[in-house]
Amino acid sequence: MKNLIILFCFLIGAVSFAQSTIKGKITSEGMPLQQANIILKNTKNATISNEDGSYSIKNITAGNYEIVASYTGFKTQRKNITVIDSIETVLDFDLKENNSLDEVVITGTLKPVSRLESPVPVEVYKPTFFKKNPTANIFEALQNVNGVRPQLNCNVCNTGDIHINGLEGPYTLVLIDGMPIVSGLSTVYGLSGIPNSLLERIEIVKGPASSLYGSEAVGGLINIITKNPKNAPIFSADGFSTSWGEANLDLGFKGNIGKAASVLTGVNYFNYSNPIDNNHDNFTDLTLQDRISVFQKWNFNRKSNKLFSMAGRFFYEDRWGGEMQWEKKYRGGNEVYGESIYTKRWELLGAYELPVSEKMLFSFSYTDHDQNSVYGDMPYLAKQRIGFGQLTWDKKLNNHDLLFGTAMRYQYYDDNTTATVKEDINWIPSLFVQDEIHLAEKHSLLLGARYDYNNNHGSIFTPRLAYKWKVNDNNIIRFNTGTGFRIVNLFTEEHAALTGARDVIVLEDLKPERSYNANLNYLKKIYAKNGNFIGFETTAWYTYFTNSIVPDYDTNPDQIIYKNLDGYAVTKGISTNVDMVFNNGLKMILGATFMDVTKTENRITTRQILTEKFTGTWTISYRLKKIFFDIDYTGNVYGPMRLPHLGENDPRKKYSPTWSIQNIQFTFNKLKNIEIYFGVKNLLDWTPNKGNPYIIAGADDPFGPDFDPGYVYGPNQGIRSFFGLRYTLK
């Protein structure tokens, strides 16, 4: 009897502790996803998928569970499962790529919110979008974003800025992690030094955002969100080269400092040292460049789980363009013409959530920019320092979602030009408040206001209003209106004031520009029963400017005249984005923008130069599942724009033609952790010299009175092939 009891107890125990296994595959459109995360909720069981997408979780006791599968760039999937003793359960996941309509964004309201719930329209672009047309930096990567155009401003040194909805670069505020460190000098000289390797996503707001971000956010803003070290791969490498001789390398490393912190290091190196003169004007078609960018970000683990992160970046670039026979020994002389630019800058930024019960965040940044440039025999030596600190308090009261904030901006600038008699130091304190009121289940209203004080211009007040009507989950209407302002520094923003033979004439003390804006946004989502998805987003806008500062190239061909416009300027238009995802592996992102940008003075209305009337962009991707092959066809098209012409004796065209840059890429991703990609850029071999006798005026005598390299509206680089390889270890 005793033995029977022991045997019975043993059998009962064996049954009680019998354990099971869950296994399956993680795929996307039939292709395996390696290193996907699989978590069994409310247990310590978790694993990752292997190279063929398979996973297995063992030693699971009987019961009901929720299992979660996630992968960066894809929608997280959750499934409920019942585990039975000693039974092996097969559970597969097919993850869908995130179409970014339901992303969490922060740029529109300075607080995390679902993109669908944000009262301010925010566009989101992730690294998977930019990989479809690989570039060496974020400035070039933006060429396929609808309504955004990277604009080159000089045929010789290829410096540029970013236009949003036809407005010039100084009207676009570029942020890194919400901090305004890409400002002043760096809007011309630092944009090409922001590598894609540090990118988590880019958020874009079109239209004035000065009520939250102050000066420069007049035409819109671009917020570059850097990678979170916790989510970054252990090691990543991405390198490519082109048939023109360009070489780019991105490296990323992640590590943990015990349990105290995680750290991410990114290094980007770009080199182009192959002078090419395909248009035979004895000037380089593409600027020679040698640059390095080193980025490091720390996330500290606090017991309270509150945020504390710090990041720093160092950037150095040596670029030159000019006559083909130019060498460093000619720098600054008048023997051989060259534009040589040395840029050195470092940046520090961070965010610290205060150890209090309320949700209060202190953010800060500091940049130091040293510019050493020579345009022929004219030097431009400048130093700029910008410090910024901001404290926000996020508070919810009943149906009010409040945000209070205060900021302080420090600006130091000095250069060797006659316009800067002494160093310019500015302290700009600010106060702002925002209230999002949930009026009803489908209606919300956002009210905001900001007060800035500038010691040169006095008090500046910028209010805004936003209204959102969520008709249903698939139809959303937003209306936004507000004001903006911009304080101008010509020599940090206007490259044309430094290069070429035109005299710079500043007729008066320049007052801050003011803008008044209204835009209407409609978002529509369509989900078909067969799994296909189509998303439409359309925005119509109207912006009215007073005190506008538009460089006058027309009054005197030998001068650039700067003054506050004695009249007004207007930008208006309509923009549409269409996202389509089909279950056969085809994906399309299409965009079109129609706009009219004009200035009116003395009852005469003229179009703004270097502004197209229409633009279109497309990204068409197709996945061949069986052979692990992706095809990406990307491109843009721009309508005619008025160009900086030198008068009736100038034989160059006054208006550009309709032009297009198109690219194709092929990616093979069968190998473990490795992607191999190759393709062709500028398939049509389009360059702006086509149809013109020459591009650079006075190229035969670059030190003469007629020399002008400012007739530029697109890249002067023709067709080229590229080949690259990516390696990722998660």
Stockholm file with secondary structure:
# STOCKHOLM 1.0

chainA/1-730         MKNLIILFCFLIGAVSFAQSTIKGKITSEGMPLQQANIILKNTKNATISNEDGSYSIKNITAGNYEIVASYTGFKTQRKNITVIDSIETVLDFDLKENNSLDEVVITGTLKPVSRLESPVPVEVYKPTFFKKNPTANIFEALQNVNGVRPQLNCNVCNTGDIHINGLEGPYTLVLIDGMPIVSGLSTVYGLSGIPNSLLERIEIVKGPASSLYGSEAVGGLINIITKNPKNAPIFSADGFSTSWGEANLDLGFKGNIGKAASVLTGVNYFNYSNPIDNNHDNFTDLTLQDRISVFQKWNFNRKSNKLFSMAGRFFYEDRWGGEMQWEKKYRGGNEVYGESIYTKRWELLGAYELPVSEKMLFSFSYTDHDQNSVYGDMPYLAKQRIGFGQLTWDKKLNNHDLLFGTAMRYQYYDDNTTATVKEDINWIPSLFVQDEIHLAEKHSLLLGARYDYNNNHGSIFTPRLAYKWKVNDNNIIRFNTGTGFRIVNLFTEEHAALTGARDVIVLEDLKPERSYNANLNYLKKIYAKNGNFIGFETTAWYTYFTNSIVPDYDTNPDQIIYKNLDGYAVTKGISTNVDMVFNNGLKMILGATFMDVTKTENRITTRQILTEKFTGTWTISYRLKKIFFDIDYTGNVYGPMRLPHLGENDPRKKYSPTWSIQNIQFTFNKLKNIEIYFGVKNLLDWTPNKGNPYIIAGADDPFGPDFDPGYVYGPNQGIRSFFGLRYTLK
#=GR chainA/1-730 SS CHHHHHHHHHHHHHHHTCCEEEEEEEEETTEECTTCEEEETTSSCEEECCTTSEEEEEEECSEEEEEEEECTTBCCEEEEEEECTTCEEECCEECCBCCSTTCEECTTTSSCEETTTCSSCCEEECHHHHTTSCCSSHHHHGGGSTTEEEEECCTTTCCEEEEETTBCGGGEEEEETTEEEECTTHHHHTGGGCCGGGEEEEEEEESCCHHHHCTTTTSEEEEEEECCTTTSCSEEEEEEEETTSCEEEEEEEEEEETTTEEEEEEEEEEEECCCCCTTCSSBCSSCEEEEEEEEEEEEECCTTCCCEEEEEEEEEEEEEEEBTTCCGGGTTSSSSCEEEEEEEEEEEEEEEECSSSSEEEEEEEEEEEEEEEEETTEEEEEEEEEEEEEEEEEEEETTEEEEEEEEEEEEEEEESSTTCSSCEEEEEEEEEEEEEEEEETTEEEEEEEEEEEETTTEEEEEEEEEEEEEEETTEEEEEEEEEEEECCCHHHHCGGGTSSSCEEEECSCCCCEEEEEEEEEEEEEEECTTSCEEEEEEEEEEEEEESCBCCBCSSCTTEEEECBCSEEEEEEEEEEEEEEECTTSEEEEEEEEEEEEEEEETTEEEECTTCCSEEEEEEEEEEEGGGTEEEEEEEEEECCCBCCCCCTTCCSCSBCCCEEEEEEEEEECCSTTEEEEEEEESTTCCCTTTTSSCSSBTTTSTTSTTCBCCCCSSCCCCCEEEEEEEEEEC
#=GC SS_cons         CHHHHHHHHHHHHHHHTCCEEEEEEEEETTEECTTCEEEETTSSCEEECCTTSEEEEEEECSEEEEEEEECTTBCCEEEEEEECTTCEEECCEECCBCCSTTCEECTTTSSCEETTTCSSCCEEECHHHHTTSCCSSHHHHGGGSTTEEEEECCTTTCCEEEEETTBCGGGEEEEETTEEEECTTHHHHTGGGCCGGGEEEEEEEESCCHHHHCTTTTSEEEEEEECCTTTSCSEEEEEEEETTSCEEEEEEEEEEETTTEEEEEEEEEEEECCCCCTTCSSBCSSCEEEEEEEEEEEEECCTTCCCEEEEEEEEEEEEEEEBTTCCGGGTTSSSSCEEEEEEEEEEEEEEEECSSSSEEEEEEEEEEEEEEEEETTEEEEEEEEEEEEEEEEEEEETTEEEEEEEEEEEEEEEESSTTCSSCEEEEEEEEEEEEEEEEETTEEEEEEEEEEEETTTEEEEEEEEEEEEEEETTEEEEEEEEEEEECCCHHHHCGGGTSSSCEEEECSCCCCEEEEEEEEEEEEEEECTTSCEEEEEEEEEEEEEESCBCCBCSSCTTEEEECBCSEEEEEEEEEEEEEEECTTSEEEEEEEEEEEEEEEETTEEEECTTCCSEEEEEEEEEEEGGGTEEEEEEEEEECCCBCCCCCTTCCSCSBCCCEEEEEEEEEECCSTTEEEEEEEESTTCCCTTTTSSCSSBTTTSTTSTTCBCCCCSSCCCCCEEEEEEEEEEC
//
